[in-house]
């Protein structure tokens, strides 16, 4: 809490949070910790909110902003990192009848001045701006003016993990937001994120000076998401089979590490008849915007992207998120997979993972110009993700455990549904390390994984003969191990630091201090059996038939389904006319509730979740007209 005690405000009548929730947003009651958070911030308290994607974070600052504005406290400033997020949030607020605006590079000078004048006159309830703009002298002087007149309501810092050097999406410009505490004491601040481990959380508190803020930490569990990690063989083919088998016609996001990989995978998916678009920082800004708009506004598009895409994407019906390359850490993995199934319907988080992923991530950390302390933290975070990938027990238990949350086996991840066999890889690990040592002794140089495995398995390749490595005592003593099994051993040795990859010497393998305990037999290496690709297993789920209703409408009868389809067609027209994603007009769940109720009067629409006063006035008659046809 700031050094100045917050002054009490009158939140009775139309300013009461529960009334705003119902009247403006059309919801009957708060979910989870929302009410406690809202009441705390409305009362002038600072807050740090950790809530999973789809948990309703935006309401935690939007309702306090409306309540405080109605009580005469003026404008709320929302710090947001993405233009697309600002546009959609402001559009959604306009649909709900709330005065909102944004300041970003899409506005010309005259439009910018108009927004600034409206802000200073107190005509805007929520103003969205990027951290770079918030920290400009011009904007700060405008905030000073609002503060002097008691018209600065609150600060909401969205995607707060961006402030932390330990977070998965660090943005230096977020660090300067300490000015909000130092310059505007007494104005409540709420920092929100979907992803932060204990280290990142502590860094957010320190950097934003939220030591006295109340912390609200919701469960990180997303029970509707099924986690699957397969051994990478031919990743693009594996992805294609996964989509064709389980997600034909569904919207999805596929993450790749490089721009070229994004382009190649997008082409492969399109060649297979999948409606796929590429997205990465190398594309022209107008192309990126066009692709993002299509993904948000059209159905069944698969976006193939680098991590440049995704933050703040509110599309509720993303049915799967795939990773063809391993992320840097669990926070990044959790944030990215969390973009699936925001509507609560069944969704998949699918990743193909292999030895080269381990090598690449280790190399990026080792070659970074950061200090050794930072590298050690990053290695620890990577190790946690590698442990998740190699796990033979419940993925969800491991994932939640990373964030300090205890749980029980979920029964819905790949390991729970098809428990993998495990084997003792200690002997294979010792033989691999011995081979690396003897090759180094004989030749004086290091070699890559393929050559080491050839020696151990006794394959008389040209390279083996060229260097005389068939004379090494370990030649052929690992013939009983398959290449797949040995790659698994290598992955775990590299993951645990018992083996290193020398990036400067063409990704050759070298022993480390950690190799000793394995060579002496002091460290046991337990491994899971090779994970089959999805195509080699019986399908886990019935494939959704093309044209099947979304989860929200699955329980409707035939007539209800017809009403739902008609309402969706009407919603698409309205969304196009307003240049907004369809879900901003009404979510599928709201349309399904309307279709089930078969309303005949405006009164029949009252109380349906997602229909506030403004939307009832704006769309009620049209909704009745659409339903009357059935």
DOKE-909180 format. One line per field, with one value per residue (C-alpha): residue number from 0; residue in three letters; x, y, z. Coordinates in steps of 0.5 Angstrom, whole numbers, always signed. Each point is the difference from the previous one (the first is absolute). Layout:
! DOKE-909180
i	c(NUM_...)
aa	c(ALA_...)
X	c(X_...)
Y	c(Y_...)
Z	c(Z_...)
END
This chain:
! DOKE-909180
i	c(0_1_2_3_4_5_6_7_8_9_10_11_12_13_14_15_16_17_18_19_20_21_22_23_24_25_26_27_28_29_30_31_32_33_34_35_36_37_38_39_40_41_42_43_44_45_46_47_48_49_50_51_52_53_54_55_56_57_58_59_60_61_62_63_64_65_66_67_68_69_70_71_72_73_74_75_76_77_78_79_80_81_82_83_84_85_86_87_88_89_90_91_92_93_94_95_96_97_98_99_100_101_102_103_104_105_106_107_108_109_110_111_112_113_114_115_116_117_118_119_120_121_122_123_124_125_126_127_128_129_130_131_132_133_134_135_136_137_138_139_140_141_142_143_144_145_146_147_148_149_150_151_152_153_154_155_156_157_158_159_160_161_162_163_164_165_166_167_168_169_170_171_172_173_174_175_176_177_178_179_180_181_182_183_184_185_186_187_188_189_190_191_192_193_194_195_196_197_198_199_200_201_202_203_204_205_206_207_208_209_210_211_212_213_214_215_216_217_218_219_220_221_222_223_224_225_226_227_228_229_230_231_232_233_234_235_236_237_238_239_240_241_242_243_244_245_246_247_248_249_250_251_252_253_254_255_256_257_258_259_260_261_262_263_264_265_266_267_268_269_270_271_272_273_274_275_276_277_278_279_280_281_282_283_284_285_286_287_288_289_290_291_292_293_294_295_296_297_298_299_300_301_302_303_304_305_306_307_308_309_310_311_312_313_314_315_316_317_318_319_320_321_322_323_324_325_326_327_328_329_330_331_332_333_334_335_336_337_338_339_340_341_342_343_344_345_346_347_348_349_350_351_352_353_354_355_356_357_358_359_360_361_362_363_364_365_366_367_368_369_370_371_372_373_374_375_376_377_378_379_380_381_382_383_384_385_386_387_388_389_390_391_392_393_394_395_396_397_398_399_400_401_402_403_404_405_406_407_408_409_410_411_412_413_414_415_416_417_418_419_420_421_422_423_424_425_426_427_428_429_430_431_432_433_434_435_436_437_438_439_440_441_442_443_444_445_446_447_448_449_450_451_452_453_454_455_456_457_458_459_460_461_462_463_464_465_466_467_468_469_470_471_472_473_474_475_476_477_478_479_480_481_482_483_484_485_486_487_488_489_490_491_492_493_494_495_496_497_498_499_500_501_502_503_504_505_506_507_508_509_510_511_512_513_514_515_516_517_518_519_520_521_522_523_524_525_526_527_528_529_530_531_532_533_534_535_536_537_538_539_540_541_542_543_544_545_546_547_548_549_550_551_552_553_554_555_556_557_558_559_560_561_562_563_564_565_566_567_568_569_570_571_572_573_574_575_576_577_578_579_580_581_582_583_584_585_586_587_588_589_590_591_592_593_594_595_596_597_598_599_600_601_602_603_604_605_606_607_608_609_610_611_612_613_614_615_616_617_618_619_620_621_622_623_624_625_626_627_628_629)
aa	c(UNK_UNK_UNK_UNK_UNK_UNK_UNK_UNK_UNK_UNK_UNK_UNK_UNK_UNK_UNK_UNK_UNK_UNK_UNK_UNK_UNK_UNK_UNK_UNK_UNK_UNK_UNK_UNK_UNK_UNK_UNK_UNK_UNK_UNK_UNK_UNK_UNK_UNK_UNK_UNK_UNK_UNK_UNK_UNK_UNK_UNK_UNK_UNK_UNK_UNK_UNK_UNK_UNK_UNK_UNK_UNK_UNK_UNK_UNK_UNK_UNK_UNK_UNK_UNK_UNK_UNK_UNK_UNK_UNK_UNK_UNK_UNK_UNK_UNK_UNK_UNK_UNK_UNK_UNK_UNK_UNK_UNK_UNK_UNK_UNK_UNK_UNK_UNK_UNK_UNK_UNK_UNK_UNK_UNK_UNK_UNK_UNK_UNK_UNK_UNK_UNK_UNK_UNK_UNK_UNK_UNK_UNK_UNK_UNK_UNK_UNK_UNK_UNK_UNK_UNK_UNK_UNK_UNK_UNK_UNK_UNK_UNK_UNK_UNK_UNK_UNK_UNK_UNK_UNK_UNK_UNK_UNK_UNK_UNK_UNK_UNK_UNK_UNK_UNK_UNK_UNK_UNK_UNK_UNK_UNK_UNK_UNK_UNK_UNK_UNK_UNK_UNK_UNK_UNK_UNK_UNK_UNK_UNK_UNK_UNK_UNK_UNK_UNK_UNK_UNK_UNK_UNK_UNK_UNK_UNK_UNK_UNK_UNK_UNK_UNK_UNK_UNK_UNK_UNK_UNK_UNK_UNK_UNK_UNK_UNK_UNK_UNK_UNK_UNK_UNK_UNK_UNK_UNK_UNK_UNK_UNK_UNK_UNK_UNK_UNK_UNK_UNK_UNK_UNK_UNK_UNK_UNK_UNK_UNK_UNK_UNK_UNK_UNK_UNK_UNK_UNK_UNK_UNK_UNK_UNK_UNK_UNK_UNK_UNK_UNK_UNK_UNK_UNK_UNK_UNK_UNK_UNK_UNK_UNK_UNK_UNK_UNK_UNK_UNK_UNK_UNK_UNK_UNK_UNK_UNK_UNK_UNK_UNK_UNK_UNK_UNK_UNK_UNK_UNK_UNK_UNK_UNK_UNK_UNK_UNK_UNK_UNK_UNK_UNK_UNK_UNK_UNK_UNK_UNK_UNK_UNK_UNK_UNK_UNK_UNK_UNK_UNK_UNK_UNK_UNK_UNK_UNK_UNK_UNK_UNK_UNK_UNK_UNK_UNK_UNK_UNK_UNK_UNK_UNK_UNK_UNK_UNK_UNK_UNK_UNK_UNK_UNK_UNK_UNK_UNK_UNK_UNK_UNK_UNK_UNK_UNK_UNK_UNK_UNK_UNK_UNK_UNK_UNK_UNK_UNK_UNK_UNK_UNK_UNK_UNK_UNK_UNK_UNK_UNK_UNK_UNK_UNK_UNK_UNK_UNK_UNK_UNK_UNK_UNK_UNK_UNK_UNK_UNK_UNK_UNK_UNK_UNK_UNK_UNK_UNK_UNK_UNK_UNK_UNK_UNK_UNK_UNK_UNK_UNK_UNK_UNK_UNK_UNK_UNK_UNK_UNK_UNK_UNK_UNK_UNK_UNK_UNK_UNK_UNK_UNK_UNK_UNK_UNK_UNK_UNK_UNK_UNK_UNK_UNK_UNK_UNK_UNK_UNK_UNK_UNK_UNK_UNK_UNK_UNK_UNK_UNK_UNK_UNK_UNK_UNK_UNK_UNK_UNK_UNK_UNK_UNK_UNK_UNK_UNK_UNK_UNK_UNK_UNK_UNK_UNK_UNK_UNK_UNK_UNK_UNK_UNK_UNK_UNK_UNK_UNK_UNK_UNK_UNK_UNK_UNK_UNK_UNK_UNK_UNK_UNK_UNK_UNK_UNK_UNK_UNK_UNK_UNK_UNK_UNK_UNK_UNK_UNK_UNK_UNK_UNK_UNK_UNK_UNK_UNK_UNK_UNK_UNK_UNK_UNK_UNK_UNK_UNK_UNK_UNK_UNK_UNK_UNK_UNK_UNK_UNK_UNK_UNK_UNK_UNK_UNK_UNK_UNK_UNK_UNK_UNK_UNK_UNK_UNK_UNK_UNK_UNK_UNK_UNK_UNK_UNK_UNK_UNK_UNK_UNK_UNK_UNK_UNK_UNK_UNK_UNK_UNK_UNK_UNK_UNK_UNK_UNK_UNK_UNK_UNK_UNK_UNK_UNK_UNK_UNK_UNK_UNK_UNK_UNK_UNK_UNK_UNK_UNK_UNK_UNK_UNK_UNK_UNK_UNK_UNK_UNK_UNK_UNK_UNK_UNK_UNK_UNK_UNK_UNK_UNK_UNK_UNK_UNK_UNK_UNK_UNK_UNK_UNK_UNK_UNK_UNK_UNK_UNK_UNK_UNK_UNK_UNK_UNK_UNK_UNK_UNK_UNK_UNK_UNK_UNK_UNK_UNK_UNK_UNK_UNK_UNK_UNK_UNK_UNK_UNK_UNK_UNK_UNK_UNK_UNK_UNK_UNK_UNK_UNK_UNK_UNK_UNK_UNK_UNK_UNK_UNK_UNK_UNK_UNK_UNK_UNK_UNK_UNK_UNK_UNK_UNK_UNK_UNK_UNK_UNK_UNK_UNK_UNK_UNK_UNK_UNK_UNK_UNK_UNK_UNK_UNK_UNK_UNK_UNK_UNK_UNK_UNK_UNK_UNK_UNK_UNK_UNK_UNK_UNK_UNK_UNK)
X	c(+0_+2_+3_-6_-6_-6_-6_-7_-4_-8_-1_-7_-6_+3_+7_+0_+4_-5_-5_+5_+2_-8_-2_+7_+2_-6_+3_-4_+6_+7_+5_+5_+4_-3_-4_+5_+5_-5_-2_+7_+2_-7_+2_+7_+4_+6_+0_+4_-4_+2_-6_+0_-1_-8_-1_-3_+6_-3_-6_+5_+2_-6_-5_+4_+1_-7_-2_+5_-2_-7_+2_+4_+7_+1_+4_+3_+7_+1_+7_+0_+6_-4_-4_-4_-2_-2_-4_-4_-1_-2_-5_-3_-1_-4_-4_-2_-1_+6_+4_+7_+6_+7_+6_+5_+3_-6_-3_+2_+2_-7_-3_+5_-1_-8_+1_+5_-5_-6_+5_+1_-7_-2_-4_+4_-1_+6_+6_+4_+8_+6_+6_+4_-5_-2_+7_+1_+0_-6_-4_+2_-1_-8_+0_+3_-6_-5_+3_+0_-8_-1_-2_+5_-4_+5_+6_-1_+7_-2_+5_+4_+5_+3_+3_+4_+7_-2_-6_-1_-2_+5_-1_+5_-5_-5_+6_-2_-7_+3_-2_-7_+1_+5_-3_-8_+0_-7_-2_-2_+4_-2_+6_-3_+3_-2_+7_+5_+4_+3_+6_-4_-5_+5_+4_-7_-1_+7_+0_-7_+1_-7_+3_-6_-5_-5_+2_-6_+3_-5_+1_+4_-4_-3_-4_-3_+7_+3_+8_+3_+8_+2_+7_+2_+1_-2_-4_-4_-2_-2_-4_-4_-2_-2_-4_-3_-2_-3_+0_-3_-3_+2_+4_+6_+7_+7_+6_+7_+7_+2_-3_+2_-3_-7_+0_+2_-5_-6_+1_+0_-6_-4_+3_-4_-6_+0_-1_+6_+3_+8_+1_+7_+4_+3_-7_-2_-4_-6_+0_+1_-6_-4_+2_-2_-7_-2_+2_-4_-6_+0_-1_+4_+7_+6_+5_+8_+4_+6_-1_-1_-8_-4_+0_-7_-3_-7_-3_-4_-1_+7_+0_+7_+7_+6_+8_+5_+5_+1_-1_+5_-3_-7_-2_+0_-3_-6_-1_+0_-4_-5_-3_-3_-7_-2_-7_+0_-1_+5_+7_+7_+7_+4_+8_+5_+7_+7_+7_+1_-5_+5_+6_-3_-3_+7_+4_-5_+1_+8_+1_-4_+4_-4_+4_+1_-5_-6_+3_-1_-7_-2_+4_-5_-6_+2_+2_-8_-2_+4_-2_-7_+1_+4_-5_-4_-5_-6_+2_-5_+3_+7_-3_-4_+6_+5_-5_+0_-7_-1_-5_-2_+1_-5_-2_+0_+8_+3_+4_-6_-4_+5_+6_+6_+5_+7_+7_+6_+5_+6_+4_-2_+2_+7_+2_-2_+4_+6_+0_+0_+6_+4_-1_+2_+6_+2_-2_+1_-6_-8_-5_-8_-5_-1_+7_+1_-7_+3_+6_-4_-4_+6_-2_+6_-2_+5_+2_+1_+5_+3_+2_+1_-5_-2_+6_-3_-2_-7_-1_-6_-1_-7_-3_-6_-2_-4_+2_-7_+2_+7_-3_-5_+7_+3_-6_+0_+8_+0_-6_+3_+7_+3_+2_+1_+0_+5_-3_+7_+2_-6_-5_+5_-1_+5_+0_-1_+1_-7_+3_+4_-6_-3_+6_+1_-7_-2_-5_-6_-3_-7_-4_-6_-1_+0_-7_-4_-2_-8_-1_+3_-5_-8_-3_-1_-6_-6_+2_-4_-5_+1_-6_-1_-3_+5_+1_-5_-6_+2_-7_-5_-5_-1_-5_+5_+6_-4_-1_+8_+2_-4_+2_+7_-1_-3_+5_+5_-3_+0_+7_+2_-4_+3_+7_+1_+1_-7_+1_+1_-8_-2_+4_-3_-2_-5_-2_-1_-4_-5_-1_-2_-5_-3_-2_-6_+1_+5_-2_+2_+7_+1_+5_+3_+8_+4_-6_+0_-4_+3_+0_-7_-2_+5_-1_-7_-5_+5_+1_-7_-1_+5_-3_-7_+1_+1)
Y	c(+0_+7_+5_+4_-4_-1_+5_-4_+0_-1_-6_-1_+0_+0_+0_-6_-6_-5_+5_+2_-8_-1_+6_+2_-7_-5_-4_-3_-1_+1_-6_-3_+6_+5_+4_+0_+3_+5_+2_+1_+5_+4_+1_+3_-6_-2_-7_-6_-4_-7_-3_-5_+1_+1_+1_+7_+4_+6_+1_+0_+7_+2_+0_+4_+5_+1_+0_+5_+4_+0_+3_+6_-3_+1_-4_-7_-1_-7_-2_-5_-2_-2_+5_-6_-1_+7_+0_-6_+2_+7_-3_-5_+6_+4_-6_+0_+8_+2_+6_-3_+2_-1_+4_-4_+1_-2_+7_+6_+7_+3_-7_+0_+7_-1_-6_+4_+5_-5_-3_+7_+2_-7_-2_-7_-6_-4_+2_-5_+2_-4_+1_+4_+5_+0_+2_+6_+7_+2_-5_+0_+8_-2_-5_+5_+5_-6_-1_+7_+0_-7_-3_-5_-7_-6_-3_-7_-3_-6_-5_+2_-6_+4_+4_-5_-2_-8_+1_-4_+7_+5_+7_+5_+6_-3_+1_+8_-1_+1_+7_-1_-2_+6_+5_-2_-2_-1_-3_-7_-5_-7_-4_-6_-6_-8_-2_+1_-5_+2_+3_+4_+2_+3_+4_+3_+2_+3_+4_+3_+1_-4_-3_+3_-3_-5_-7_-4_-6_-5_-7_-1_-6_+0_-7_+1_-1_-6_+0_-5_+0_-5_-1_+4_-5_+4_+6_+3_-7_-1_+6_-1_-7_+3_+6_-5_-5_+5_+7_+0_+7_+2_+7_-1_+3_-3_+2_+0_+3_+3_+4_-5_-6_+4_+2_-8_-3_+5_-2_-7_+0_+4_-5_-5_+4_+3_+8_+2_+7_+2_+5_+3_+6_+0_+1_+7_+3_+0_-7_-2_+4_-3_-7_+2_+3_-6_-5_+4_+1_-6_-7_-6_+3_-3_+6_-3_+5_+2_+2_+7_-2_-1_+4_+3_-4_-1_-5_-5_-5_-2_-8_-1_+3_-4_+1_-3_+3_+0_+7_+3_-2_-2_+7_+1_-7_+1_+7_-3_-6_+4_+3_-6_-1_+7_-2_-6_-5_-6_+2_-3_+2_-4_+1_-4_+0_-3_+0_+6_+4_-1_+1_+7_+2_-1_+3_+7_+0_-1_+5_+5_+7_+0_-1_-7_+1_+1_-6_-4_+2_-1_-7_-2_+2_-4_-6_+0_+0_-5_-4_+1_-3_-6_-1_-7_+2_+5_+6_+5_-2_+2_+6_+3_-2_+4_+6_-2_-4_-7_-4_-7_-4_+3_-6_+4_+1_-5_-3_-1_-3_-4_-1_-1_-6_+2_-3_+1_+4_+0_-5_+3_+7_-3_-3_+6_+5_-5_+0_+7_+0_-5_+3_+7_-4_-3_+5_+7_+2_+0_-3_+1_-5_-4_-2_-2_-4_-4_-2_-2_-4_-3_+3_+0_+7_+3_+5_-5_-4_+7_+2_-7_+0_-8_-1_+4_-5_+2_-1_-5_-1_+4_-4_-2_+8_+3_+7_+2_-2_+3_+6_+0_-1_+6_+4_-1_+0_+7_+2_-2_+4_-7_+1_+7_+2_+4_+5_+3_-7_-2_-2_-6_-3_+1_-3_+5_-1_-3_-6_-2_-3_-3_-4_-2_-3_+5_+3_-4_+2_-2_+1_-1_-4_+3_+4_-2_+5_+1_-3_-7_+0_-1_+7_+3_+3_+0_+5_+6_-1_+6_+5_-3_+5_+3_-2_+5_-2_-8_-1_+3_-3_+0_+6_+3_-1_+3_+7_-1_+0_+6_+4_-2_+3_+6_+1_+0_+5_+5_-2_+2_+6_+2_-2_-4_-8_-3_-2_+7_+1_-7_-6_-7_-1_+6_-2_-7_+2_+4_-5_-5_+5_+2_+7_+3_+7_+4_-2_-7_+2_+4_-5_-3_+0_+5_+4_+7_+6_+3_-6_-2_+7_+0_-7_-3_+1_-3_-6_-1_+1_-6_-4_+1_-4_-6)
Z	c(+0_-1_+5_+0_+3_-5_+1_+0_-5_-1_-4_+2_-6_-7_+2_+4_-3_+0_-4_-5_-1_-2_-3_-4_-2_+1_+5_+6_+5_+1_-1_+4_+4_-5_+5_+6_-6_-2_+7_+2_-6_+0_+7_-2_+2_-5_-2_-4_-3_-3_-4_-6_-7_-1_+8_-1_+2_-4_+4_+6_-2_-5_+6_+5_-6_-1_+7_+2_-6_+2_+7_-3_+0_-8_-5_+1_-4_-3_-1_-6_-4_-7_-5_-2_+8_+1_-7_+2_+8_-2_-5_+5_+5_-5_-2_+8_+0_+4_-3_-1_-5_-2_-2_-4_-7_-4_+2_-4_+3_+0_+3_+5_+2_+0_+5_+5_+0_+2_+5_+3_+0_+4_-6_+0_+5_-2_-4_-3_-2_-1_+6_-5_-1_+8_+1_-5_+4_-4_+2_+7_+1_-2_+5_+5_-2_+1_+7_+2_-1_+3_-7_+0_+2_+0_-4_-3_-2_-5_-2_+6_-1_-5_+6_+2_-3_+2_-3_-7_-4_+3_-2_+3_-1_+5_+5_+0_+2_+7_-1_+1_+7_+1_-3_+1_+7_+3_-7_+0_-4_-2_-4_-4_-3_-2_+1_+6_+4_+7_-3_-5_+5_+5_-6_-2_+7_+1_-7_+1_+7_+2_+7_+3_-5_+1_-4_-3_-3_-3_-2_-6_-2_-7_+0_-7_-3_-1_+0_-5_-2_-5_-2_-6_-7_-6_+4_-5_-3_+8_+0_-6_+2_+7_-3_-5_+5_+6_-3_-7_-1_+7_+2_+2_+1_-1_+3_-4_+2_-6_-6_-5_+4_+0_-7_-2_+5_-2_-8_+2_+4_-6_-5_+5_-1_+7_+0_+3_+0_+2_+6_+2_+1_-7_-4_-2_+6_-5_-1_+7_+2_-6_+2_+8_-2_-5_+6_+5_-5_-4_+2_+0_-2_+3_+1_+0_+3_+4_+8_-4_+0_+6_+6_+1_-5_+3_-6_+4_-4_-2_+1_+0_+1_-3_+1_-6_+4_+8_+3_+5_+7_+3_+0_-7_-1_+5_-3_-7_+1_+4_-6_-2_+3_+3_-1_+5_-6_-1_-2_-2_+2_-5_+0_-4_+3_-1_+1_-4_+4_+6_-4_-3_+7_+4_-6_+0_+8_+0_-6_+3_+2_+7_+6_+3_+6_-6_-4_+6_+2_-8_+1_+6_-4_-6_+4_+3_-7_-2_+6_-2_-7_+3_+5_+0_+6_-1_-4_+4_+6_-2_-3_+6_+4_-3_+2_+7_-1_+3_-4_-1_-7_-5_-4_-6_-3_-4_+6_+4_-6_-3_+6_-4_+2_+4_-1_+4_-5_+5_-4_-7_+3_+3_-7_-3_+4_+0_-8_+0_+5_-4_-7_+3_+3_-7_-5_+5_-3_+1_-4_+0_+2_-6_-1_+8_-1_-6_+4_+6_-5_-4_-7_-4_-4_-4_+5_+6_-5_-2_+7_+3_+5_-1_+4_+6_+6_+0_-8_+0_+7_+0_-6_+4_+0_-5_-3_+3_+7_-1_-2_+6_+5_-3_+1_+7_+1_-3_+3_+7_-2_+0_-7_-4_-7_-3_-4_-3_-2_-4_+5_+2_+7_+6_+7_+6_+8_+0_-4_+5_+5_-6_-2_+7_+0_+6_-4_-3_-7_+0_-7_-3_-6_-7_-1_-6_-5_+1_-7_+3_+6_+0_+0_+7_-2_-5_-6_+0_-6_-5_+1_+7_+6_+4_+7_+3_-5_+0_+5_-4_-4_-7_+0_+5_-5_-5_+4_+2_-7_-2_+6_-2_-7_+2_+5_-6_-4_+6_+2_-7_+0_+7_-3_+7_+1_+1_+7_+2_-2_+3_+3_-3_+7_+0_-7_+2_+6_-4_-5_+6_+3_-7_+3_-3_+4_+2_+7_-2_-1_+7_+4_-5_+1_-4_-2_+4_-1_-6_-4_+2_-3_-6_-2_+4_-6_-5_+4_+1_-8_-1_+5_-3_-6_+4)
END
